[in-house]
Amino acid sequence: MSFEWRPAEPFWQGKYKVRRPGAKESEEFPVEKQYAELLNELGAEGWELSTALILDTVVSTNGAGFKNAGVPVSISWTFKRQVS
């Protein structure tokens, strides 16, 4: 299963996409759904984080007090689960 966060155009309002095994389309969740809440739901289903990959970054002119710092804007996580 993969889990991806990417800002939605044009206003940088994020959204989460979850693609489950065998699914042709991803489920989309608005950014209002708390990140930790979504990950806890996946954990409760038995999914375990396997890998994380930054797909895209942007240079922020003033992010968290840092000037010209790279900030991830697209991240993909891959989860695994034991099959019984």
N, C-alpha and C positions, 0 to 999 in steps of 0.2 A: 504494500500500500504506500502511496506517496501523499505528502501533505505539503502544499505550497502556499506561500504568502507573496502576493504581488500587489502593488498599488494599482487601483483602478483609475483609468483615465477619466476625465482630465484633471481631477482635483486631488490626487494622491490619497484617496480614501481606500484603505486596504481592503482586501477580501481574502478569504482562505478557500482553497480548493482541496478536497479530499477525494482521491480516486482509489476505490477499493478493488481488490482482486476480481477480475472478470467483468468489471463494470466498463461500459463503453464511454460513459460520460462521468465527469467529476461532479461531486456534490459541492455547491458553493455556500459559504457561510459569510455573512457580513462581518465587518471588523468589530461591530458592537458586541459580537459573541466573544467573550474573553478568551484569549489565547490559552491560558492555563486551564480553563474549563473544557475547551475542546480537546486538549492533550489528555486531561484526566479521563474524559469519556473514552478516548481511544485506549488508554491504559486499562480502564475497567473492562474493555472488550478483549484484553489479553495482548494488545499490540505493544511491542517494545522498540524503542528508537534504535535503528541500526546505523544510519549514516545521515549526515547533514552536509548540504552543498550550497554555497552562495552562487546563485546564477547570474546576478547582475548587481552593480553598485552605482552610486551617484556621488559626486563630490558636493558635500554640503558646505555652504559658505559660513554657517554659524550654527553647527549642531552641538549642543551640550557644551558650549563655550569653546569648541575647537574650530579654528578657521581652516577651511579647505580640507576637511577630513572626509575620507571615503565612508559611505554608509551603505550597508546592504539594503537593497530594495526588492530583491527577489531571492527567496530562500526555499530550498526543497529539502524535505526530510523524508527518509525512507524507513518504514517500520517493518518488523517481522513478527511472526507469531507461530508458535509450535502447532503442528497439525497432529491431531490424535486419532 
